Amino acid sequence: MATSDQIQLKLRLLKADLEEFKGDFNTFASKTEGRFDKLYELMDGLAGDFKKFDEEQIVLSGNQTGHTDRLEQLEKKVFGHISL
């Protein structure tokens, strides 16, 4: 059976281990925090690039529709019908 002194010693050792773990965890957390910030910045930039690409595609699609309409009008005037 464990004596009171042995229990106290085990509790002190457990507390020391816990403090060491907390220190290691805080070191790990501070090292990884910067990495996540960099990842978020990269993801934000990538999302911005996708948005720009989407907006460009919308503009190009509108231009293409306009060109198609003009070609169809010219074909109808020149050839009398629209070829598909």
Buried (B, 14 or more C-beta within 10 A) or exposed (E): EEEEEEEEEEEEEEEEEEEEEEEEEEEEEEEEEEEEEEEEEEEEEEEEEEEEEEEEEEEEEEEEEEEEEEEEEEBEEEEEEEEE
